[in-house]
Amino acid sequence: MKITVIYHSHSGKTRMVAEKIHRHLGGDLIEAVPHQQYSTLSAVTKGCYRALKGSADPVTPDSISLEDTDLVVLACPVWAGKPTPVMNGVLRVISGGGGKRVFMVVTCNDAKSGHQAIALLKSHASDTGLVPSGEGVLDKQAVISDQAIIPLIERIRSAGTI
Ligand SMILES: Cc1cc2nc3c(=O)[nH]c(=O)nc-3n(C[C@H](O)[C@H](O)[C@H](O)COP(=O)(O)O)c2cc1C
């Protein structure tokens, strides 16, 4: 089973989680970075506005092939109750994902907000042909707790082997 973890992280929490998943499960780890990086202020103003509209940011890398991947993990923070515009951008640049399983992870302050964002991410990912096979919401306590992250990694492992 080959896993590709694709993540966006603005302030580092999601990166920590993505790196941990990658350390345990191997495969590829890809960080998506917006062409126009957000500052603390522009994340709140422009970033939230774009998240609310469902806009997709141009990202680097500008193409991601999933041809040789069995399971894709998409991980991002929640902005304004939505997936980030950077993650929306990721869904524009992936190819070869048709029929491939996807496990979605969001990090957030508040789990309720995370569940809202996951529902949207699931729908966007399905639109690209990916098949949702699991999800995880890490709120501000869970994101720094191995007691939450390790079971999540085991769920991702199972999603890849079923
Ligand atoms: C611009 C912005 C908007 C946010 N909006 C929400 C939100 O609507 N709901 C929530 O629970 N957390 C929200 N957060 C908190 C982040 O989702 C949370 O801190 C996340 O773990 C940060 O991940 P990162 O360090 O990988 O960027 C927001 C943070 C930022 C910077």
The ligand as an SDF file (V2000), in Angstrom:
LIG
                    3D

 31 33  0  0  0  0  0  0  0  0999 V2000
   -7.5750   32.5520    9.4190 C   0  0  0  0  0  0  0  0  0  0  0  0
   -7.9680   31.4980   10.4050 C   0  0  0  0  0  0  0  0  0  0  0  0
   -9.2910   31.1060   10.5130 C   0  0  0  0  0  0  0  0  0  0  0  0
   -9.6600   30.0890   11.4170 C   0  0  0  0  0  0  0  0  0  0  0  0
  -10.9650   29.6940   11.4830 N   0  0  0  0  0  0  0  0  0  0  0  0
  -11.3020   28.6760   12.3180 C   0  0  0  0  0  0  0  0  0  0  0  0
  -12.6540   28.2100   12.3930 C   0  0  0  0  0  0  0  0  0  0  0  0
  -13.5530   28.6920   11.6990 O   0  0  0  0  0  0  0  0  0  0  0  0
  -12.9320   27.1870   13.2310 N   0  0  0  0  0  0  0  0  0  0  0  0
  -11.9730   26.6150   14.0430 C   0  0  0  0  0  0  0  0  0  0  0  0
  -12.2990   25.7060   14.7950 O   0  0  0  0  0  0  0  0  0  0  0  0
  -10.6710   27.0230   13.9860 N   0  0  0  0  0  0  0  0  0  0  0  0
  -10.3220   28.0350   13.1450 C   0  0  0  0  0  0  0  0  0  0  0  0
   -9.0220   28.4540   13.0820 N   0  0  0  0  0  0  0  0  0  0  0  0
   -8.0030   27.7510   13.8790 C   0  0  0  0  0  0  0  0  0  0  0  0
   -7.1890   26.7770   13.0270 C   0  0  0  0  0  0  0  0  0  0  0  0
   -8.0230   25.9580   12.2010 O   0  0  0  0  0  0  0  0  0  0  0  0
   -6.3560   25.8340   13.9000 C   0  0  0  0  0  0  0  0  0  0  0  0
   -5.5720   26.5780   14.7850 O   0  0  0  0  0  0  0  0  0  0  0  0
   -5.4830   24.9160   13.0790 C   0  0  0  0  0  0  0  0  0  0  0  0
   -5.0860   23.8090   13.8510 O   0  0  0  0  0  0  0  0  0  0  0  0
   -4.2500   25.6310   12.5370 C   0  0  0  0  0  0  0  0  0  0  0  0
   -3.5400   24.7520   11.7030 O   0  0  0  0  0  0  0  0  0  0  0  0
   -2.1050   25.1540   11.1130 P   0  0  0  0  0  0  0  0  0  0  0  0
   -1.2190   25.4460   12.2990 O   0  0  0  0  0  0  0  0  0  0  0  0
   -1.6550   23.9350   10.3800 O   0  0  0  0  0  0  0  0  0  0  0  0
   -2.2790   26.3310   10.2360 O   0  0  0  0  0  0  0  0  0  0  0  0
   -8.6590   29.4820   12.2150 C   0  0  0  0  0  0  0  0  0  0  0  0
   -7.3260   29.9140   12.1160 C   0  0  0  0  0  0  0  0  0  0  0  0
   -6.9690   30.9060   11.2190 C   0  0  0  0  0  0  0  0  0  0  0  0
   -5.5440   31.3380   11.1070 C   0  0  0  0  0  0  0  0  0  0  0  0
  1  2  1  0
  2  3  1  0
  2 30  2  0
  3  4  2  0
  4  5  1  0
  4 28  1  0
  5  6  2  0
  6  7  1  0
  6 13  1  0
  7  8  2  0
  7  9  1  0
  9 10  1  0
 10 11  2  0
 10 12  1  0
 12 13  2  0
 13 14  1  0
 14 15  1  0
 14 28  1  0
 15 16  1  0
 16 17  1  0
 16 18  1  0
 18 19  1  0
 18 20  1  0
 20 21  1  0
 20 22  1  0
 22 23  1  0
 23 24  1  0
 24 25  2  0
 24 26  1  0
 24 27  1  0
 28 29  2  0
 29 30  1  0
 30 31  1  0
M  END
$$$$
